[in-house]
Amino acid sequence: MGGGTESFPDLGEHCQYDDCNQLDFLPFSCNGCRKVFCLEHRTYRSHACPKANHSSRTVAVCDICSASIEKKANEDDEDSLSRHEKSGTCDPSKKRKPRCPVPRCKEILTFSNQSTCKVCNLKVCLKHRFPSDHSCRMTKFAARTGLECKEKKQSVGLSSSIKAF
């Protein structure tokens, strides 16, 4: 299928998606069906490619050593993980250490430098221990005011004075 203009007949190609046929000067070639598409129809999903899964790879993550194990065609996660464990390459000492879940924070969480948020129960590093620092989903409820503390003291004082009678 030729493309181009009168001056440059070899320049560009037409989109091979039904009902499009747009002339594209920078066309995309699909790895699956080997057809040429415009920017709008270049993804597998947008042109309903029949060979979309020809080169897709799926993996299972080992709970013991945190390794990614590539699954074979039509293989379950359990089968691939058991194959990995039997191979002798599963080493628990290679397990990744837990890290702070705050974006762009690379801090490894250990016993002495982690904190659990009392509002959302998220384990974070000490730098992000306050709800406002780790984008706590309950930040507006986490802020304490002096009135709350005063009310607690009064309720404790009232209950102790009631017991005195």
C-alpha atoms as an extended CHARMM CRD file, in Angstrom:
* protein
*
       165  EXT
         1         1  MET       CA              0.0000000000        0.0000000000        0.0000000000  PROA      1               0.0000000000
         2         2  GLY       CA              1.6850000000        3.1750000000       -1.1090000000  PROA      2               0.0000000000
         3         3  GLY       CA              1.4960000000        6.5190000000        0.5180000000  PROA      3               0.0000000000
         4         4  GLY       CA              3.0210000000        9.9030000000        0.1860000000  PROA      4               0.0000000000
         5         5  THR       CA              2.1730000000       12.9290000000       -1.8340000000  PROA      5               0.0000000000
         6         6  GLU       CA              2.5290000000       13.8440000000       -5.4980000000  PROA      6               0.0000000000
         7         7  SER       CA              6.0110000000       15.2190000000       -4.8900000000  PROA      7               0.0000000000
         8         8  PHE       CA              7.1320000000       12.3930000000       -2.5870000000  PROA      8               0.0000000000
         9         9  PRO       CA              5.1950000000        9.2200000000       -3.4430000000  PROA      9               0.0000000000
        10        10  ASP       CA              7.3220000000        6.9750000000       -1.1810000000  PROA      10              0.0000000000
        11        11  LEU       CA              6.8710000000        9.1110000000        1.9250000000  PROA      11              0.0000000000
        12        12  GLY       CA              4.6700000000        7.6540000000        4.6930000000  PROA      12              0.0000000000
        13        13  GLU       CA              2.0470000000        4.9230000000        4.6610000000  PROA      13              0.0000000000
        14        14  HSD       CA             -1.6840000000        4.6340000000        5.1610000000  PROA      14              0.0000000000
        15        15  CYS       CA             -3.0760000000        3.2020000000        8.4000000000  PROA      15              0.0000000000
        16        16  GLN       CA             -4.3270000000       -0.3370000000        7.7980000000  PROA      16              0.0000000000
        17        17  TYR       CA             -7.0440000000       -0.1210000000       10.4580000000  PROA      17              0.0000000000
        18        18  ASP       CA            -10.5350000000       -0.4980000000        8.9750000000  PROA      18              0.0000000000
        19        19  ASP       CA            -12.3190000000        2.8400000000        8.5860000000  PROA      19              0.0000000000
        20        20  CYS       CA             -9.1250000000        4.8860000000        9.1680000000  PROA      20              0.0000000000
        21        21  ASN       CA             -6.7680000000        4.8040000000        6.1700000000  PROA      21              0.0000000000
        22        22  GLN       CA             -5.0340000000        7.9660000000        7.4370000000  PROA      22              0.0000000000
        23        23  LEU       CA             -1.7880000000        8.9090000000        5.7180000000  PROA      23              0.0000000000
        24        24  ASP       CA              0.8900000000        8.9040000000        8.3930000000  PROA      24              0.0000000000
        25        25  PHE       CA              4.3990000000       10.1370000000        7.7060000000  PROA      25              0.0000000000
        26        26  LEU       CA              5.7450000000        8.3500000000       10.7960000000  PROA      26              0.0000000000
        27        27  PRO       CA              3.7620000000        5.0880000000       10.8000000000  PROA      27              0.0000000000
        28        28  PHE       CA              3.9690000000        2.3760000000       13.4580000000  PROA      28              0.0000000000
        29        29  SER       CA              4.4800000000       -1.2730000000       12.6060000000  PROA      29              0.0000000000
        30        30  CYS       CA              2.7510000000       -3.8110000000       14.8970000000  PROA      30              0.0000000000
        31        31  ASN       CA              4.9990000000       -6.5690000000       16.2510000000  PROA      31              0.0000000000
        32        32  GLY       CA              2.0830000000       -9.0130000000       16.3280000000  PROA      32              0.0000000000
        33        33  CYS       CA              0.1610000000       -8.7530000000       13.0680000000  PROA      33              0.0000000000
        34        34  ARG       CA              2.9230000000       -6.8970000000       11.1400000000  PROA      34              0.0000000000
        35        35  LYS       CA              0.5100000000       -4.2720000000        9.8220000000  PROA      35              0.0000000000
        36        36  VAL       CA              1.1230000000       -0.5180000000        9.6940000000  PROA      36              0.0000000000
        37        37  PHE       CA             -0.9120000000        1.8580000000       11.8770000000  PROA      37              0.0000000000
        38        38  CYS       CA             -1.1960000000        5.5270000000       12.7340000000  PROA      38              0.0000000000
        39        39  LEU       CA             -0.5710000000        6.9220000000       16.2170000000  PROA      39              0.0000000000
        40        40  GLU       CA             -4.1830000000        6.4110000000       17.2700000000  PROA      40              0.0000000000
        41        41  HSD       CA             -4.3140000000        2.7100000000       16.3130000000  PROA      41              0.0000000000
        42        42  ARG       CA             -0.7620000000        1.6080000000       17.1570000000  PROA      42              0.0000000000
        43        43  THR       CA             -1.5320000000       -0.3230000000       20.3870000000  PROA      43              0.0000000000
        44        44  TYR       CA             -2.6830000000       -3.9580000000       20.4150000000  PROA      44              0.0000000000
        45        45  ARG       CA             -5.9350000000       -2.9850000000       22.0750000000  PROA      45              0.0000000000
        46        46  SER       CA             -6.7890000000       -0.0850000000       19.7590000000  PROA      46              0.0000000000
        47        47  HSD       CA             -6.5850000000       -2.1930000000       16.5900000000  PROA      47              0.0000000000
        48        48  ALA       CA             -7.7540000000       -5.4590000000       18.2310000000  PROA      48              0.0000000000
        49        49  CYS       CA             -4.6010000000       -7.3370000000       17.2540000000  PROA      49              0.0000000000
        50        50  PRO       CA             -5.2430000000      -11.0840000000       16.9300000000  PROA      50              0.0000000000
        51        51  LYS       CA             -1.6240000000      -11.8610000000       17.8860000000  PROA      51              0.0000000000
        52        52  ALA       CA             -1.3700000000       -9.5180000000       20.8510000000  PROA      52              0.0000000000
        53        53  ASN       CA              0.0350000000      -12.1100000000       23.2720000000  PROA      53              0.0000000000
        54        54  HSD       CA              2.6700000000      -13.5440000000       20.9700000000  PROA      54              0.0000000000
        55        55  SER       CA              5.5770000000      -12.0100000000       22.8570000000  PROA      55              0.0000000000
        56        56  SER       CA              4.0830000000      -11.2530000000       26.2570000000  PROA      56              0.0000000000
        57        57  ARG       CA              5.8710000000      -12.6180000000       29.2900000000  PROA      57              0.0000000000
        58        58  THR       CA              4.3970000000      -13.2530000000       32.7060000000  PROA      58              0.0000000000
        59        59  VAL       CA              6.2610000000      -13.7820000000       35.9300000000  PROA      59              0.0000000000
        60        60  ALA       CA              5.5660000000      -14.9600000000       39.4510000000  PROA      60              0.0000000000
        61        61  VAL       CA              7.3820000000      -13.4770000000       42.4510000000  PROA      61              0.0000000000
        62        62  CYS       CA              8.8870000000      -15.9160000000       44.9500000000  PROA      62              0.0000000000
        63        63  ASP       CA              7.8590000000      -15.1800000000       48.5480000000  PROA      63              0.0000000000
        64        64  ILE       CA             11.0510000000      -16.7400000000       49.8940000000  PROA      64              0.0000000000
        65        65  CYS       CA             13.7520000000      -14.9190000000       47.9080000000  PROA      65              0.0000000000
        66        66  SER       CA             11.7990000000      -12.1650000000       46.0590000000  PROA      66              0.0000000000
        67        67  ALA       CA             13.0170000000      -13.4400000000       42.6810000000  PROA      67              0.0000000000
        68        68  SER       CA             10.9190000000      -13.0310000000       39.5430000000  PROA      68              0.0000000000
        69        69  ILE       CA             10.3290000000      -16.3910000000       37.8740000000  PROA      69              0.0000000000
        70        70  GLU       CA              9.1890000000      -16.4030000000       34.2660000000  PROA      70              0.0000000000
        71        71  LYS       CA              6.1800000000      -18.6280000000       33.7610000000  PROA      71              0.0000000000
        72        72  LYS       CA              6.0040000000      -21.0090000000       30.8330000000  PROA      72              0.0000000000
        73        73  ALA       CA              2.9720000000      -21.0430000000       28.5320000000  PROA      73              0.0000000000
        74        74  ASN       CA             -0.2020000000      -22.1680000000       30.3470000000  PROA      74              0.0000000000
        75        75  GLU       CA              1.6210000000      -22.6140000000       33.6690000000  PROA      75              0.0000000000
        76        76  ASP       CA              0.1340000000      -21.6970000000       37.0440000000  PROA      76              0.0000000000
        77        77  ASP       CA              1.9610000000      -19.5410000000       39.6020000000  PROA      77              0.0000000000
        78        78  GLU       CA              2.2290000000      -22.4800000000       42.0140000000  PROA      78              0.0000000000
        79        79  ASP       CA              3.8310000000      -24.7080000000       39.3740000000  PROA      79              0.0000000000
        80        80  SER       CA              6.4270000000      -22.1240000000       38.4010000000  PROA      80              0.0000000000
        81        81  LEU       CA              7.2490000000      -21.3760000000       42.0650000000  PROA      81              0.0000000000
        82        82  SER       CA              7.6350000000      -25.0630000000       42.9180000000  PROA      82              0.0000000000
        83        83  ARG       CA              9.8880000000      -25.4940000000       39.8580000000  PROA      83              0.0000000000
        84        84  HSD       CA             11.9580000000      -22.5460000000       41.1030000000  PROA      84              0.0000000000
        85        85  GLU       CA             12.2890000000      -23.9860000000       44.6280000000  PROA      85              0.0000000000
        86        86  LYS       CA             13.3590000000      -27.3980000000       43.2830000000  PROA      86              0.0000000000
        87        87  SER       CA             15.9790000000      -25.8300000000       41.0010000000  PROA      87              0.0000000000
        88        88  GLY       CA             18.1710000000      -24.8620000000       43.9550000000  PROA      88              0.0000000000
        89        89  THR       CA             18.3930000000      -21.1820000000       42.9990000000  PROA      89              0.0000000000
        90        90  CYS       CA             15.9610000000      -20.0640000000       45.7060000000  PROA      90              0.0000000000
        91        91  ASP       CA             18.0760000000      -18.3620000000       48.3760000000  PROA      91              0.0000000000
        92        92  PRO       CA             16.2760000000      -16.7530000000       51.3550000000  PROA      92              0.0000000000
        93        93  SER       CA             19.2740000000      -14.5230000000       52.0530000000  PROA      93              0.0000000000
        94        94  LYS       CA             18.5760000000      -12.6600000000       48.7890000000  PROA      94              0.0000000000
        95        95  LYS       CA             15.1110000000      -11.5740000000       49.9320000000  PROA      95              0.0000000000
        96        96  ARG       CA             14.6470000000       -7.8530000000       49.4930000000  PROA      96              0.0000000000
        97        97  LYS       CA             14.3570000000       -5.8050000000       52.5970000000  PROA      97              0.0000000000
        98        98  PRO       CA             11.1550000000       -3.8400000000       53.1010000000  PROA      98              0.0000000000
        99        99  ARG       CA             11.4070000000       -0.2180000000       52.0130000000  PROA      99              0.0000000000
       100       100  CYS       CA              9.4950000000        2.9060000000       52.9180000000  PROA      100             0.0000000000
       101       101  PRO       CA              6.3730000000        3.0550000000       50.6970000000  PROA      101             0.0000000000
       102       102  VAL       CA              6.5440000000        6.8430000000       50.2480000000  PROA      102             0.0000000000
       103       103  PRO       CA              7.3070000000        7.7140000000       46.5960000000  PROA      103             0.0000000000
       104       104  ARG       CA             11.0050000000        8.3920000000       45.8970000000  PROA      104             0.0000000000
       105       105  CYS       CA             12.0410000000        7.2790000000       49.4070000000  PROA      105             0.0000000000
       106       106  LYS       CA             14.6460000000        4.5050000000       49.2760000000  PROA      106             0.0000000000
       107       107  GLU       CA             15.0080000000        3.9860000000       53.0370000000  PROA      107             0.0000000000
       108       108  ILE       CA             15.1690000000        0.3320000000       54.1220000000  PROA      108             0.0000000000
       109       109  LEU       CA             12.8860000000       -0.3480000000       57.0660000000  PROA      109             0.0000000000
       110       110  THR       CA             14.5770000000       -2.0120000000       60.0320000000  PROA      110             0.0000000000
       111       111  PHE       CA             13.5590000000       -2.5520000000       63.6140000000  PROA      111             0.0000000000
       112       112  SER       CA             15.1060000000        0.7050000000       64.7840000000  PROA      112             0.0000000000
       113       113  ASN       CA             14.1300000000        3.0820000000       61.9690000000  PROA      113             0.0000000000
       114       114  GLN       CA             10.5080000000        2.2630000000       61.2130000000  PROA      114             0.0000000000
       115       115  SER       CA              7.3300000000        3.7310000000       62.5470000000  PROA      115             0.0000000000
       116       116  THR       CA              3.7270000000        2.5860000000       62.1950000000  PROA      116             0.0000000000
       117       117  CYS       CA              1.2040000000        5.3170000000       61.5720000000  PROA      117             0.0000000000
       118       118  LYS       CA             -1.4800000000        5.2570000000       64.2670000000  PROA      118             0.0000000000
       119       119  VAL       CA             -4.0660000000        6.5190000000       61.7960000000  PROA      119             0.0000000000
       120       120  CYS       CA             -3.5980000000        4.3190000000       58.6990000000  PROA      120             0.0000000000
       121       121  ASN       CA             -1.3040000000        1.5530000000       60.1220000000  PROA      121             0.0000000000
       122       122  LEU       CA              1.2500000000        2.0820000000       57.3470000000  PROA      122             0.0000000000
       123       123  LYS       CA              4.8760000000        1.2140000000       58.1520000000  PROA      123             0.0000000000
       124       124  VAL       CA              7.1500000000        4.0840000000       57.1010000000  PROA      124             0.0000000000
       125       125  CYS       CA             10.6420000000        5.3540000000       57.8680000000  PROA      125             0.0000000000
       126       126  LEU       CA             11.1900000000        7.8520000000       60.6790000000  PROA      126             0.0000000000
       127       127  LYS       CA             11.4610000000       10.7290000000       58.2310000000  PROA      127             0.0000000000
       128       128  HSD       CA              7.8590000000       10.1130000000       57.0890000000  PROA      128             0.0000000000
       129       129  ARG       CA              6.3360000000        9.1620000000       60.4740000000  PROA      129             0.0000000000
       130       130  PHE       CA              3.9090000000       12.0670000000       60.6350000000  PROA      130             0.0000000000
       131       131  PRO       CA              0.6170000000       11.7020000000       58.7180000000  PROA      131             0.0000000000
       132       132  SER       CA              1.2550000000       14.8260000000       56.6550000000  PROA      132             0.0000000000
       133       133  ASP       CA              4.6480000000       13.4450000000       55.4880000000  PROA      133             0.0000000000
       134       134  HSD       CA              3.3820000000       10.1720000000       54.0390000000  PROA      134             0.0000000000
       135       135  SER       CA              0.1000000000       11.3820000000       52.5230000000  PROA      135             0.0000000000
       136       136  CYS       CA             -1.9490000000        9.6060000000       55.1160000000  PROA      136             0.0000000000
       137       137  ARG       CA             -5.4390000000        8.9390000000       53.8250000000  PROA      137             0.0000000000
       138       138  MET       CA             -6.8530000000       10.1180000000       57.1530000000  PROA      138             0.0000000000
       139       139  THR       CA             -4.7270000000       13.2750000000       57.5310000000  PROA      139             0.0000000000
       140       140  LYS       CA             -7.6710000000       15.5120000000       58.3120000000  PROA      140             0.0000000000
       141       141  PHE       CA             -8.6390000000       13.2430000000       61.2310000000  PROA      141             0.0000000000
       142       142  ALA       CA             -5.0630000000       12.8670000000       62.4420000000  PROA      142             0.0000000000
       143       143  ALA       CA             -4.5480000000       16.5230000000       63.3560000000  PROA      143             0.0000000000
       144       144  ARG       CA             -4.9980000000       16.9750000000       67.0940000000  PROA      144             0.0000000000
       145       145  THR       CA             -6.3070000000       20.1110000000       68.6370000000  PROA      145             0.0000000000
       146       146  GLY       CA             -5.9640000000       21.3990000000       72.1450000000  PROA      146             0.0000000000
       147       147  LEU       CA             -9.7140000000       21.0090000000       72.6630000000  PROA      147             0.0000000000
       148       148  GLU       CA             -9.5140000000       17.2320000000       72.2340000000  PROA      148             0.0000000000
       149       149  CYS       CA             -6.8760000000       16.9460000000       74.9550000000  PROA      149             0.0000000000
       150       150  LYS       CA             -8.8490000000       19.2430000000       77.2710000000  PROA      150             0.0000000000
       151       151  GLU       CA            -12.0250000000       17.1830000000       76.7460000000  PROA      151             0.0000000000
       152       152  LYS       CA            -10.1500000000       13.9600000000       77.5790000000  PROA      152             0.0000000000
       153       153  LYS       CA             -8.7830000000       15.4800000000       80.7720000000  PROA      153             0.0000000000
       154       154  GLN       CA            -12.2440000000       16.6590000000       81.7790000000  PROA      154             0.0000000000
       155       155  SER       CA            -13.8120000000       13.2580000000       81.1180000000  PROA      155             0.0000000000
       156       156  VAL       CA            -11.0920000000       11.5710000000       83.1990000000  PROA      156             0.0000000000
       157       157  GLY       CA            -11.6120000000       14.1420000000       85.9460000000  PROA      157             0.0000000000
       158       158  LEU       CA            -15.3840000000       13.5700000000       85.9510000000  PROA      158             0.0000000000
       159       159  SER       CA            -15.0810000000        9.7930000000       86.1370000000  PROA      159             0.0000000000
       160       160  SER       CA            -12.6400000000       10.0250000000       89.0800000000  PROA      160             0.0000000000
       161       161  SER       CA            -14.9430000000       12.4640000000       90.9220000000  PROA      161             0.0000000000
       162       162  ILE       CA            -17.9240000000       10.1350000000       90.3900000000  PROA      162             0.0000000000
       163       163  LYS       CA            -15.9690000000        7.2360000000       91.9040000000  PROA      163             0.0000000000
       164       164  ALA       CA            -15.1850000000        9.3720000000       94.9720000000  PROA      164             0.0000000000
       165       165  PHE       CA            -18.8750000000        9.5760000000       95.9110000000  PROA      165             0.0000000000
